[in-house]
Amino acid sequence: MARLSAMRSCFFLAPWTKRRSSRMAFFLAIFLASFLGLCILKVLHPAPGERVSFARAHLRQVLDSLQNEALLQDEGGEVEDEGNGAEGGRGQEQEDEKADNGDQKEMDEEDEGGQRQDEADKGEEEGGQEDERYQEEDEEDQGEVEGYQKDEGDQDEGRGDEDGNEGLGKTDENDFERDDLPLGKTGLPEEKSYRDIKLDFRRSSRRLWPNDDDEFCSRMEVRFAVGMTSSILHSFPRSGNTWMRYLIEAASGVFTGSCYNDKTLIRSGFKGERDSIYWKTTIVTKAHFAKHVGKYKYRPTVIIIRNPARVIISLWSYARIRNRKKRHTKTVSETTLDNEKFRAFVRYQLDKWLHTTLFALKKCRDAFPVFYEIVREDPVGETRRILEFLKVKPPEDRLACMARHVRGNVKGAQKSLDPYTEEEKELFLQALKEVNEALIRRGFPTLPDYSKYKN
């Protein structure tokens, strides 16, 4: 018993706790002290979700106290001078009301600006996880390009465009809404405010013309940029996109990117081909299809337009040349252009060309159309205009060197062919008319006279 009593004494820490009532009081005191401590901690250190509400409640108490003091002061003023006090109170209320209205107006403007910014960033917010899906989309788009090798039956299965739209080439008059089309916009910046380009000297570079007789030109390089928001270089396949990339790289000194990761072009020196648009390392990013144009429609977009009659012949050759190294620059025999497969190919690809071109002209907010035939006539001048649109100061020394090497190593074969029937020519004229109307609606220059160009 003595041992048990000693243990009880040690356990309850004091002799007076031996009685039952004392033990209950002791436990109750501990409970109340703990509860009080938790309440103090909750007030001093609220949870993250409760921190805002606690601050708001405290702020409301302060505002209420200040308002009560102001009312008391107003009442005192009314006792001393009832007339002046009343007028002063009304004047103060009017000023407060104006201030509140001004604050509300500023908040509304900020909300509208935020909504516009959210809308403008909507196409780019999807890029947070783009790098993980990037390769899958590239393979899908590359399969679309290589799918031109399929026969007529395969082509008929794919008559819907990449976004699932039906009726390619048919554009409703209501599609050209005033909100979507800044009418009269020329695409060139109103003020010549150029971007500051920062180059990455840690990554590999490309020397463009190491064998040039001019020592300055022989040392011209192309490098990756740092923190440079990439614009879009859009065109239907086989419209001179790769050649235009070469001219832009030569003139700007910055690599161009692509949505397709073409290994053949990487081996040809286009090192930016594998870089994602979200890495901000390239000046422009190549895109062919409507889904990419729609995805990046809020970025500045250069739209390359070429005569569809020449585009389809080049695309037919590209689809039937098995050698991946030669398909960018070679063409097939004329004998392959006189069969039913080619006839079906013409109709299908003309519909896709018309739909893709109209889609880009309609959806891209900041568009700059470039005509392939005009670029061939004046590659230096057109490249200078593109750099101006991209807000990159044209370096005249690089342009002078580029003028000595305008062809590049990937410019396609230029062959004068006319394999089309009279009915097909009428379809081409109708498609060109629709594109011309879209250009006029945007205030852009119209298509060149294609009858002057043999290829």
C-alpha positions as CSV (number, residue, x, y, z in Angstrom):
1,M,0.0,0.0,0.0
2,A,2.8,2.4,0.8
3,R,4.4,1.7,-2.5
4,L,1.1,2.3,-4.3
5,S,0.6,5.5,-2.4
6,A,4.0,6.7,-3.4
7,M,3.3,6.0,-7.1
8,R,0.0,7.9,-6.9
9,S,1.8,10.8,-5.2
10,C,4.4,10.9,-8.0
11,F,1.8,10.6,-10.7
12,F,-0.4,13.4,-9.5
13,L,2.6,15.6,-8.6
14,A,1.1,16.9,-5.2
15,P,-0.4,15.4,-2.0
16,W,-3.6,17.4,-2.3
17,T,-4.4,15.7,-5.5
18,K,-5.1,12.5,-3.7
19,R,-8.7,13.4,-3.2
20,R,-11.0,12.8,-6.2
21,S,-12.5,16.3,-6.3
22,S,-9.0,17.8,-6.3
23,R,-8.0,15.6,-9.2
24,M,-11.1,16.7,-11.2
25,A,-10.3,20.3,-10.6
26,F,-6.7,19.8,-11.6
27,F,-7.7,18.2,-15.0
28,L,-10.2,20.9,-15.6
29,A,-7.7,23.6,-15.0
30,I,-5.3,21.9,-17.5
31,F,-8.0,21.6,-20.1
32,L,-9.0,25.2,-19.8
33,A,-5.4,26.4,-20.0
34,S,-4.9,24.3,-23.1
35,F,-8.0,25.6,-24.7
36,L,-7.1,29.2,-23.9
37,G,-3.6,28.6,-25.4
38,L,-5.0,27.3,-28.6
39,C,-7.4,30.2,-28.9
40,I,-4.5,32.6,-28.5
41,L,-2.4,30.8,-31.1
42,K,-5.3,30.8,-33.5
43,V,-5.7,34.6,-33.2
44,L,-2.0,35.3,-33.4
45,H,-1.3,32.7,-36.1
46,P,-4.4,32.0,-38.2
47,A,-4.5,29.3,-40.8
48,P,-3.8,30.4,-44.4
49,G,-7.4,30.1,-45.4
50,E,-8.6,32.1,-42.4
51,R,-5.8,34.8,-42.5
52,V,-7.7,36.9,-45.1
53,S,-11.0,36.8,-43.3
54,F,-9.4,37.7,-40.0
55,A,-7.6,40.7,-41.7
56,R,-10.8,41.8,-43.3
57,A,-12.7,41.7,-40.0
58,H,-9.9,43.7,-38.3
59,L,-10.0,46.2,-41.1
60,R,-13.8,46.5,-40.9
61,Q,-13.5,47.2,-37.2
62,V,-11.0,50.0,-37.9
63,L,-13.1,51.5,-40.6
64,D,-16.2,51.4,-38.4
65,S,-14.4,53.1,-35.6
66,L,-13.1,55.8,-38.0
67,Q,-16.6,56.3,-39.4
68,N,-18.1,56.6,-35.9
69,E,-15.5,59.3,-35.0
70,A,-16.3,61.1,-38.2
71,L,-20.0,61.0,-37.4
72,L,-19.3,62.4,-33.9
73,Q,-17.3,65.2,-35.4
74,D,-20.0,66.0,-37.9
75,E,-22.6,66.1,-35.1
76,G,-20.4,68.4,-33.1
77,G,-20.1,70.7,-36.1
78,E,-23.8,70.7,-36.5
79,V,-24.3,71.8,-32.9
80,E,-21.9,74.8,-33.4
81,D,-23.1,75.7,-36.8
82,E,-26.1,73.8,-38.1
83,G,-26.2,75.3,-41.6
84,N,-22.4,75.1,-42.3
85,G,-22.2,71.6,-40.8
86,A,-25.0,70.3,-42.9
87,E,-23.5,71.7,-46.1
88,G,-20.1,70.4,-45.1
89,G,-21.5,67.0,-44.5
90,R,-23.3,66.9,-47.8
91,G,-20.2,68.1,-49.6
92,Q,-18.1,65.4,-47.9
93,E,-20.7,62.8,-48.9
94,Q,-20.6,64.0,-52.5
95,E,-16.8,63.9,-52.5
96,D,-16.8,60.4,-51.0
97,E,-19.4,59.3,-53.5
98,K,-17.3,60.6,-56.4
99,A,-14.2,59.0,-55.0
100,D,-16.0,55.7,-54.6
101,N,-17.3,56.0,-58.2
102,G,-13.8,56.7,-59.4
103,D,-12.4,53.8,-57.5
104,Q,-15.2,51.5,-58.9
105,K,-14.5,52.8,-62.4
106,E,-10.8,52.0,-62.1
107,M,-11.6,48.6,-60.7
108,D,-14.0,47.9,-63.6
109,E,-11.3,49.1,-66.1
110,E,-8.7,46.8,-64.4
111,D,-11.2,43.9,-64.6
112,E,-11.9,44.6,-68.3
113,G,-8.1,44.8,-68.9
114,G,-7.6,41.6,-67.0
115,Q,-10.3,39.9,-69.1
116,R,-8.7,41.1,-72.3
117,Q,-5.3,39.9,-71.1
118,D,-6.8,36.6,-70.1
119,E,-8.3,36.3,-73.5
120,A,-5.0,37.2,-75.1
121,D,-3.2,34.7,-73.0
122,K,-5.7,31.9,-73.4
123,G,-4.0,30.5,-76.4
124,E,-0.7,30.4,-74.5
125,E,-1.8,29.2,-71.1
126,E,-2.2,25.7,-72.7
127,G,1.6,25.6,-73.1
128,G,2.3,24.9,-69.4
129,Q,2.5,21.2,-70.1
130,E,3.2,21.6,-73.9
131,D,6.7,20.1,-73.7
132,E,5.4,16.8,-72.6
133,R,2.9,16.6,-75.4
134,Y,5.1,18.3,-77.9
135,Q,6.7,15.2,-79.5
136,E,3.3,13.5,-79.9
137,E,1.9,16.5,-81.8
138,D,5.0,16.8,-83.9
139,E,4.6,13.1,-85.0
140,E,1.0,13.7,-85.7
141,D,1.6,16.7,-87.9
142,Q,4.6,15.1,-89.6
143,G,2.3,12.2,-90.4
144,E,-0.2,14.7,-91.9
145,V,2.6,15.9,-94.3
146,E,3.7,12.5,-95.2
147,G,0.1,11.4,-95.6
148,Y,0.1,13.0,-99.0
149,Q,1.7,9.8,-100.3
150,K,-1.6,7.9,-99.7
151,D,-3.9,7.0,-102.5
152,E,-7.3,8.5,-103.4
153,G,-9.1,6.4,-100.9
154,D,-7.0,7.5,-98.0
155,Q,-7.4,11.1,-99.0
156,D,-11.2,10.9,-99.1
157,E,-11.1,9.6,-95.5
158,G,-9.3,12.7,-94.3
159,R,-11.4,15.4,-95.9
160,G,-12.1,17.0,-92.5
161,D,-9.4,19.5,-91.5
162,E,-7.2,19.1,-88.5
163,D,-9.7,20.8,-86.2
164,G,-12.6,18.7,-87.3
165,N,-14.2,21.4,-89.5
166,E,-16.3,20.4,-92.4
167,G,-16.7,22.1,-95.8
168,L,-13.0,23.1,-96.4
169,G,-12.6,26.2,-98.5
170,K,-16.1,27.5,-97.8
171,T,-16.1,30.6,-95.7
172,D,-19.3,32.3,-94.6
173,E,-19.6,36.0,-95.0
174,N,-20.3,36.3,-91.2
175,D,-17.0,34.7,-90.4
176,F,-15.3,38.1,-91.0
177,E,-16.5,39.9,-87.8
178,R,-15.3,43.3,-86.9
179,D,-13.9,42.1,-83.6
180,D,-11.8,39.5,-85.3
181,L,-10.5,41.7,-88.1
182,P,-8.8,45.0,-87.4
183,L,-9.8,46.5,-90.7
184,G,-7.3,48.7,-92.4
185,K,-4.4,47.2,-90.4
186,T,-1.3,46.9,-92.6
187,G,0.7,44.7,-90.2
188,L,3.7,47.0,-90.0
189,P,4.4,48.7,-86.6
190,E,3.4,52.3,-86.5
191,E,6.5,53.3,-84.6
192,K,9.9,51.7,-85.2
193,S,10.6,50.4,-81.7
194,Y,12.9,47.5,-82.1
195,R,13.4,44.6,-79.7
196,D,16.7,44.1,-77.8
197,I,18.0,40.7,-78.9
198,K,20.1,38.7,-76.5
199,L,22.1,35.8,-77.9
200,D,23.0,32.6,-76.1
201,F,26.7,32.0,-76.6
202,R,26.7,28.8,-74.5
203,R,24.8,26.8,-77.1
204,S,26.0,25.7,-80.5
205,S,25.9,28.1,-83.5
206,R,25.9,27.7,-87.3
207,R,28.3,29.5,-89.6
208,L,26.3,30.3,-92.8
209,W,28.9,30.9,-95.5
210,P,32.3,29.8,-94.3
211,N,33.7,29.6,-97.9
212,D,32.7,33.2,-98.8
213,D,35.4,35.3,-100.4
214,D,34.5,38.2,-98.2
215,E,36.1,37.6,-94.7
216,F,33.3,39.5,-92.9
217,C,30.5,37.4,-94.6
218,S,32.5,34.1,-94.0
219,R,32.3,34.7,-90.3
220,M,28.5,35.3,-90.2
221,E,26.8,33.0,-87.6
222,V,23.3,32.1,-86.4
223,R,22.7,31.6,-82.7
224,F,19.9,30.9,-80.3
225,A,18.2,33.8,-78.5
226,V,17.5,34.2,-74.8
227,G,14.0,35.2,-73.6
228,M,12.8,36.1,-77.1
229,T,9.1,35.6,-77.7
230,S,8.7,33.7,-81.0
231,S,6.3,34.8,-83.7
232,I,4.6,32.4,-86.2
233,L,5.8,31.8,-89.7
234,H,2.7,30.2,-91.3
235,S,2.2,28.8,-94.8
236,F,0.5,25.9,-96.5
237,P,3.1,23.1,-97.1
238,R,5.4,23.7,-100.1
239,S,4.9,27.4,-100.1
240,G,8.5,28.4,-99.4
241,N,8.4,28.3,-95.6
242,T,11.8,26.7,-95.2
243,W,13.5,29.0,-97.6
244,M,11.9,32.0,-95.8
245,R,13.3,30.6,-92.6
246,Y,16.8,30.6,-94.1
247,L,16.4,34.2,-95.2
248,I,15.2,35.3,-91.7
249,E,18.0,33.4,-90.0
250,A,20.6,34.9,-92.3
251,A,19.3,38.5,-91.9
252,S,18.6,38.4,-88.1
253,G,21.3,36.0,-86.8
254,V,18.7,34.1,-84.7
255,F,17.6,30.5,-85.3
256,T,14.0,29.8,-86.4
257,G,11.9,27.0,-84.8
258,S,9.2,24.6,-86.0
259,C,6.2,22.6,-84.7
260,Y,7.4,19.5,-86.5
261,N,10.9,18.5,-85.5
262,D,12.0,17.5,-89.0
263,K,15.3,15.7,-88.6
264,T,16.2,16.3,-92.2
265,L,16.1,20.1,-91.7
266,I,18.1,19.7,-88.4
267,R,20.9,18.0,-90.4
268,S,20.6,20.8,-93.0
269,G,21.6,23.3,-90.3
270,F,18.2,24.4,-88.9
271,K,19.2,23.8,-85.3
272,G,16.2,25.6,-83.9
273,E,13.9,22.9,-85.4
274,R,13.9,20.9,-82.2
275,D,13.3,23.9,-79.8
276,S,9.8,24.4,-78.4
277,I,8.2,27.7,-78.9
278,Y,7.9,28.1,-75.1
279,W,11.7,28.0,-74.7
280,K,11.9,31.5,-76.2
281,T,15.0,30.8,-78.2
282,T,13.9,31.4,-81.8
283,I,12.7,34.4,-83.7
284,V,9.8,32.7,-85.6
285,T,8.2,29.2,-85.4
286,K,7.1,27.4,-88.6
287,A,3.5,26.2,-88.7
288,H,1.5,24.7,-91.5
289,F,-1.9,23.6,-90.2
290,A,-5.0,25.4,-88.9
291,K,-4.7,23.9,-85.4
292,H,-1.4,25.6,-84.8
293,V,-2.6,28.9,-86.3
294,G,-5.6,28.8,-84.0
295,K,-3.5,27.9,-81.0
296,Y,-1.0,30.8,-81.5
297,K,-3.4,33.3,-83.1
298,Y,-2.5,36.1,-80.7
299,R,1.1,36.1,-81.7
300,P,2.4,38.1,-84.6
301,T,2.1,35.9,-87.7
302,V,3.8,36.1,-91.0
303,I,1.6,34.4,-93.6
304,I,3.3,33.2,-96.7
305,I,1.0,32.8,-99.7
306,R,2.0,31.1,-102.9
307,N,0.2,30.4,-106.2
308,P,-1.8,27.2,-105.3
309,A,-1.2,25.8,-108.8
310,R,2.5,25.7,-108.1
311,V,2.0,24.6,-104.5
312,I,0.1,21.4,-105.5
313,I,2.7,20.3,-108.0
314,S,5.4,20.8,-105.5
315,L,3.4,18.9,-102.9
316,W,2.7,16.1,-105.3
317,S,6.4,15.7,-105.9
318,Y,7.2,15.9,-102.2
319,A,4.7,13.1,-101.4
320,R,6.2,10.7,-104.0
321,I,9.9,11.2,-103.5
322,R,11.0,8.5,-101.0
323,N,14.4,9.9,-100.3
324,R,13.9,12.2,-97.4
325,K,17.1,14.1,-98.1
326,K,16.0,15.0,-101.7
327,R,12.3,15.6,-101.2
328,H,12.8,19.2,-100.2
329,T,14.6,20.1,-103.4
330,K,13.7,17.6,-106.1
331,T,10.7,17.1,-108.3
332,V,9.1,14.0,-110.0
333,S,8.6,13.3,-113.7
334,E,5.8,15.0,-115.6
335,T,4.3,11.6,-116.5
336,T,3.0,11.2,-113.0
337,L,0.8,14.3,-113.4
338,D,-1.7,12.8,-115.9
339,N,-3.8,10.3,-114.0
340,E,-6.9,10.1,-111.9
341,K,-5.0,10.1,-108.6
342,F,-3.5,13.4,-109.5
343,R,-6.9,14.8,-110.5
344,A,-8.4,13.8,-107.1
345,F,-5.2,15.1,-105.3
346,V,-5.7,18.5,-107.0
347,R,-9.3,19.0,-105.8
348,Y,-8.5,17.8,-102.3
349,Q,-5.4,19.9,-101.7
350,L,-7.0,23.0,-103.3
351,D,-9.8,22.8,-100.7
352,K,-7.2,22.5,-97.9
353,W,-5.1,25.3,-99.3
354,L,-8.1,27.7,-99.4
355,H,-9.4,26.7,-96.0
356,T,-6.0,27.1,-94.3
357,T,-5.2,30.4,-96.0
358,L,-8.6,31.9,-95.1
359,F,-8.4,30.6,-91.6
360,A,-5.0,32.3,-91.0
361,L,-6.2,35.6,-92.6
362,K,-9.3,35.6,-90.4
363,K,-8.0,34.4,-87.1
364,C,-4.6,35.9,-86.7
365,R,-5.0,39.3,-84.9
366,D,-1.6,40.6,-86.0
367,A,-1.0,39.2,-89.4
368,F,1.5,40.1,-92.1
369,P,1.0,38.5,-95.5
370,V,4.0,37.8,-97.7
371,F,3.7,36.6,-101.3
372,Y,6.2,34.0,-102.3
373,E,6.6,35.3,-105.9
374,I,7.4,38.8,-104.7
375,V,10.0,37.3,-102.3
376,R,11.7,35.6,-105.3
377,E,11.9,38.9,-107.1
378,D,13.3,40.9,-104.1
379,P,14.4,38.6,-101.3
380,V,16.4,41.2,-99.5
381,G,13.7,43.9,-99.6
382,E,11.0,41.4,-98.5
383,T,13.2,40.0,-95.7
384,R,13.8,43.6,-94.5
385,R,10.0,44.2,-94.4
386,I,9.5,41.0,-92.4
387,L,12.1,42.0,-89.8
388,E,10.5,45.4,-89.5
389,F,7.2,43.6,-88.8
390,L,8.9,41.4,-86.2
391,K,10.4,44.6,-84.6
392,V,13.9,43.5,-85.3
393,K,16.2,46.2,-86.7
394,P,17.4,45.0,-90.1
395,P,21.2,44.7,-90.0
396,E,22.4,46.1,-93.3
397,D,25.8,44.3,-93.2
398,R,24.0,40.9,-92.8
399,L,21.5,41.8,-95.6
400,A,24.4,42.6,-97.9
401,C,26.0,39.2,-97.2
402,M,22.7,37.5,-97.6
403,A,22.3,39.1,-101.0
404,R,25.2,37.0,-102.2
405,H,23.6,33.7,-101.0
406,V,19.8,34.1,-101.4
407,R,19.2,30.6,-102.6
408,G,20.3,28.7,-99.6
409,N,20.6,24.9,-99.5
410,V,16.9,23.9,-99.2
411,K,15.2,26.0,-101.9
412,G,12.9,23.7,-103.9
413,A,13.2,23.0,-107.6
414,Q,11.5,25.6,-109.8
415,K,9.9,23.9,-112.7
416,S,7.3,25.3,-115.2
417,L,4.5,22.9,-115.6
418,D,0.8,23.2,-116.5
419,P,-0.9,19.8,-116.0
420,Y,-4.4,21.2,-115.1
421,T,-7.6,20.9,-116.9
422,E,-9.9,23.9,-117.8
423,E,-12.3,22.9,-115.0
424,E,-9.4,22.8,-112.5
425,K,-8.2,26.2,-113.6
426,E,-11.7,27.6,-112.9
427,L,-11.5,26.2,-109.4
428,F,-8.1,27.9,-108.9
429,L,-9.5,31.2,-110.1
430,Q,-12.5,31.0,-107.7
431,A,-10.1,30.1,-104.8
432,L,-7.8,33.1,-105.6
433,K,-10.9,35.4,-105.7
434,E,-11.9,34.4,-102.2
435,V,-8.4,34.9,-100.8
436,N,-8.2,38.3,-102.5
437,E,-11.5,39.3,-100.9
438,A,-10.2,38.3,-97.5
439,L,-7.0,40.4,-98.1
440,I,-9.0,43.4,-99.1
441,R,-11.2,43.1,-95.9
442,R,-8.1,43.3,-93.8
443,G,-6.6,46.2,-95.8
444,F,-3.7,44.1,-97.1
445,P,-2.2,44.2,-100.6
446,T,-3.9,41.9,-103.0
447,L,-2.4,38.8,-104.7
448,P,0.1,39.3,-107.4
449,D,-0.7,38.7,-111.0
450,Y,0.3,35.0,-111.3
451,S,0.1,35.0,-115.1
452,K,3.5,36.8,-115.0
453,Y,5.2,33.9,-113.3
454,K,5.9,30.7,-115.0
455,N,6.8,28.8,-111.8
